Amino acid sequence: MSPRVSVGLPVYNGERFLEHALRSMQEQDLDDLEIVLSDNGSTDGTEDVGRAAAKADPRVRYLRSPVNRGGAWNYMAVARAARGELFTWMAADDVKAPRFLSSCVAALDDAGPGAVLACSRTSLIDREDVVFERLNDEHMGMDAAAPHERVRNLLRSQASHVLYGVMRRDVLRATRGLLPMVGDDMVLLTELLCRGRMVLVDDELFYQRRHREQLSHQGHKQVTWHAPAAHLRFAFPQTRLNLQLYRAVALAPLARAEKVRCWAQVGPSWVLPRWRGMARDVATALGVVHA
């Protein structure tokens, strides 16, 4: 019998925080879950942690790729392996409080099929689990009735952290999933919010870790985190992201008029404020600046 919730935990060389992240999922007060841990060719102690967890807890499935196939591939590997009606991603360095899953599941059940995603309020923690910032996420507006309002509010708030909420797996399967590119989280969230609204659990239950080794500190090299074989000079990361946001709307099952309203939000809410990123893409391709 399929579990109600599948937790997808993709990891690459995540030994430092992996046990803590796993434990926070194993200690959820919702029992009907599975944890799919996908090791993307780690060279540290990640494999030992993953195999030990799978041996000790039948809810944990450990999968391993012999080589690093990129972050986007690994995130989608756990999504493809999931069997639950609902799905959530769990980063190998984050922490979710014991009530996270049950609260998000209850919020989705109460909201009905018009809601595709639920997430709690979120705080940022450091390497020592100390909260250093509480995100101002109580009024993000991604519960708006109209898709174009949800898209506008997402792009203005840049609230990519809500992708770690609980989503309906059938809706996720209807999207392209995460693409091997910088900003894939914003593109996927745009696709999801064109299909339904997000509900917010008004409790602080998600703790997203910040540390120097993570993706957000890698600058232009984020490109190769998503796709190891990518050519940095000709990647055009910001330009590609802008185009994919427009395509996310194009692929959504919306009436033409509502698609136009959504497209109209992408330029002023996202593309124009990031014109320097597109200029850097061109300068990098021309060799004026180094990737």
C-alpha positions in Angstrom: 0.0 0.0 0.0 1.3 3.4 -0.9 2.2 5.9 1.9 0.3 9.1 2.2 3.5 11.2 2.0 6.8 10.6 0.3 9.8 12.5 1.5 12.5 13.0 -1.2 15.9 13.6 0.2 18.6 14.1 -2.5 22.1 14.4 -1.2 25.7 14.9 -2.5 28.5 14.9 0.0 26.1 15.9 2.8 27.6 13.9 5.6 27.9 17.0 7.9 24.2 17.5 8.3 22.5 14.4 6.8 21.8 12.5 10.0 20.1 15.6 11.5 18.0 16.1 8.4 17.0 12.4 8.4 16.2 12.4 12.0 13.9 15.3 11.7 11.9 13.4 9.1 11.9 10.1 11.0 10.5 12.0 14.1 7.5 13.4 12.2 4.2 12.8 14.1 2.7 11.6 10.8 3.5 7.9 10.5 2.2 7.1 7.0 5.3 8.2 5.2 8.4 6.9 3.3 11.8 8.6 3.0 13.6 8.2 -0.4 17.2 9.1 0.0 19.2 9.4 -3.3 23.0 9.6 -3.0 24.4 11.4 -6.1 27.8 9.7 -6.1 29.0 11.1 -2.8 32.7 10.7 -1.9 32.4 11.4 1.8 30.6 9.4 4.5 27.1 10.0 3.0 26.8 6.4 1.8 27.5 4.9 5.2 24.8 7.2 6.8 22.3 6.4 4.1 22.8 2.6 4.2 22.7 2.6 8.0 19.4 4.5 8.1 17.8 2.2 5.5 18.9 -0.8 7.5 17.5 0.6 10.8 14.2 2.1 9.5 12.0 0.3 6.9 10.5 3.6 5.9 13.9 4.7 4.5 14.9 3.7 0.9 18.5 4.3 0.0 19.3 4.8 -3.7 22.8 5.6 -5.1 24.2 6.8 -8.4 27.8 5.8 -9.0 28.6 9.2 -10.4 27.4 12.8 -9.7 24.7 13.4 -12.3 23.8 16.9 -11.1 21.6 18.4 -8.5 18.5 18.7 -10.8 18.8 15.1 -11.8 19.0 14.0 -8.2 16.0 16.1 -7.1 13.9 14.6 -9.8 15.2 11.1 -9.0 13.6 11.1 -5.6 10.4 12.6 -7.1 10.2 9.8 -9.7 10.9 7.1 -7.0 8.2 8.5 -4.7 5.0 6.4 -4.2 2.9 8.7 -2.0 -0.2 10.7 -2.8 1.7 13.8 -1.5 5.4 14.7 -1.9 7.9 16.9 -0.2 11.6 17.6 -0.9 13.9 17.7 2.1 17.4 19.2 1.6 20.2 17.3 3.4 21.1 20.3 5.6 17.6 21.5 6.6 15.4 20.7 9.5 11.6 20.3 9.8 9.8 20.3 13.1 7.9 17.1 14.0 4.5 18.7 13.1 5.6 19.9 9.7 4.2 17.1 7.6 0.9 16.6 9.6 0.2 20.3 9.6 0.8 20.7 5.8 -1.2 17.6 5.0 -4.1 18.9 7.1 -3.9 22.3 5.4 -4.1 20.6 2.0 -7.0 18.4 3.0 -8.9 21.4 4.4 -8.3 23.5 1.3 -9.4 20.9 -1.2 -8.1 20.2 -4.7 -7.7 23.9 -5.6 -4.6 24.0 -3.4 -1.6 22.3 -4.9 1.0 23.1 -2.2 1.2 23.8 1.5 4.2 25.1 3.5 4.7 26.4 7.0 6.4 29.6 8.0 10.2 29.4 7.7 13.2 30.6 9.6 16.9 30.5 8.7 19.4 28.6 10.9 23.2 28.6 10.9 25.6 25.6 11.2 24.9 25.3 14.9 21.0 25.2 14.5 20.7 28.8 15.8 17.9 30.8 14.2 19.3 34.1 12.8 16.4 35.3 10.7 12.7 34.7 10.6 11.4 35.1 7.1 8.7 37.7 6.6 6.5 35.1 4.9 3.1 35.4 6.5 1.7 37.6 3.6 3.3 36.2 0.5 0.0 36.2 -1.4 0.4 32.8 -3.1 -3.1 31.9 -1.9 -4.6 34.5 -4.2 -7.6 33.3 -6.3 -6.2 34.3 -9.7 -3.1 32.6 -11.2 -1.6 35.9 -12.4 -1.8 37.3 -8.9 -0.1 34.2 -7.5 2.7 34.4 -10.1 3.2 38.1 -9.5 3.5 37.5 -5.7 5.9 34.6 -6.1 8.2 36.5 -8.4 8.1 39.7 -6.2 8.7 37.8 -3.0 11.3 35.4 -4.5 10.0 32.9 -2.0 11.7 29.8 -3.5 11.8 28.1 0.0 8.2 27.1 -0.3 9.2 24.5 -2.9 10.1 22.4 0.2 6.5 22.3 1.3 4.1 19.4 0.7 2.6 19.2 -2.8 0.2 17.0 -4.6 2.3 14.5 -6.6 -0.2 14.3 -9.5 0.2 18.0 -10.0 4.0 17.8 -9.8 3.9 15.0 -12.5 1.9 17.3 -14.7 4.8 19.8 -14.8 8.2 19.5 -16.3 9.7 19.2 -12.8 13.0 20.7 -12.0 15.1 21.6 -15.0 18.9 21.4 -15.0 19.4 25.2 -14.8 19.8 28.0 -12.3 16.5 29.2 -10.9 14.8 25.8 -11.6 12.9 26.2 -8.3 11.2 29.5 -9.4 10.3 28.0 -12.8 8.7 24.9 -11.2 6.8 27.1 -8.6 5.5 29.2 -11.4 4.2 26.0 -13.1 2.6 24.8 -9.9 1.0 28.1 -9.0 -0.5 28.4 -12.4 -2.3 25.2 -11.6 -3.5 26.0 -8.0 -2.8 28.0 -4.9 -0.5 27.5 -2.0 -1.8 27.4 1.6 0.3 28.7 4.5 0.5 26.9 7.8 0.9 29.8 10.2 3.4 28.1 12.4 7.2 28.2 12.2 8.0 24.5 11.4 10.6 24.7 8.6 14.3 25.6 9.3 16.4 26.3 6.3 20.1 26.2 6.9 22.6 28.7 5.5 26.3 27.9 5.3 29.2 28.6 3.0 29.3 25.3 1.3 25.8 25.4 -0.1 24.6 26.2 -3.6 23.7 29.9 -2.9 27.4 30.7 -2.2 28.7 29.2 -5.5 28.0 32.2 -7.7 28.2 31.5 -11.5 29.3 27.9 -10.7 25.7 27.1 -9.7 25.3 26.2 -13.3 27.5 23.1 -12.9 25.7 22.1 -9.7 22.6 21.6 -11.7 24.3 20.1 -14.8 27.9 19.1 -14.3 28.6 19.0 -18.0 27.4 22.5 -18.7 29.7 25.0 -20.3 29.9 28.0 -18.0 30.8 30.6 -20.6 27.8 29.9 -22.8 25.2 28.9 -20.2 23.4 32.3 -20.2 21.8 31.4 -16.8 19.7 34.6 -16.2 18.5 34.8 -19.7 17.5 31.2 -19.8 15.7 31.5 -16.5 13.7 34.5 -17.8 12.7 32.6 -20.9 11.7 29.5 -19.0 9.4 31.5 -16.7 7.5 32.6 -19.8 7.4 29.0 -21.0 6.1 27.9 -17.6 3.1 30.0 -18.2 2.7 28.9 -21.8 2.5 25.2 -20.7 0.0 25.8 -18.0 -3.6 24.7 -18.5 -5.0 28.2 -18.4 -7.3 30.2 -20.7 -5.5 32.4 -23.2 -6.6 35.6 -21.4 -5.2 34.4 -18.1 -2.0 33.3 -19.7 -1.6 36.8 -21.0 -2.2 38.3 -17.6 0.5 35.9 -16.2 3.0 36.8 -18.9 2.4 40.5 -18.1 3.6 39.9 -14.6 6.9 38.2 -15.5 8.6 41.3 -17.0 8.1 43.9 -14.3 8.2 41.5 -11.4 11.2 39.5 -12.4 13.0 40.2 -15.8 13.4 44.0 -15.7 14.8 44.1 -12.1 17.4 41.6 -13.2 18.7 43.2 -16.4 22.2 43.2 -15.0 22.1 39.4 -14.9 21.3 39.3 -18.6 24.1 41.8 -19.3 26.5 39.6 -17.4 25.4 36.6 -19.5 26.4 38.4 -22.6 29.6 39.7 -21.2 30.5 36.2 -20.0 29.8 34.7 -23.5 32.0 37.4 -25.1 34.8 36.7 -22.6 34.6 40.2 -21.1 34.1 38.7 -17.6 35.0 35.2 -16.5 32.4 32.7 -15.5 
